[in-house]
């Protein structure tokens, strides 16, 4: 998080709305609807989401390599009529 955004967000109480906050990404109005106690992330609790991210990255890499290989292997003509 950008520091200005983080400072504004974490200084609000539940159901409070911030004044406009300017960051390098634009202007933001923040509304806090709930707060949860911070806890340390563990591998066991996050392994499914980690697996999905890594799997999606690998699929993307492999597909890109496969497509490049097939494009070079076959003569592909593109024409618009």
Beta strands, then each sheet from edge to edge (+ up, - down):
strand 1: 21-23
strand 2: 26-28
sheet 1: 1+ 2-
end
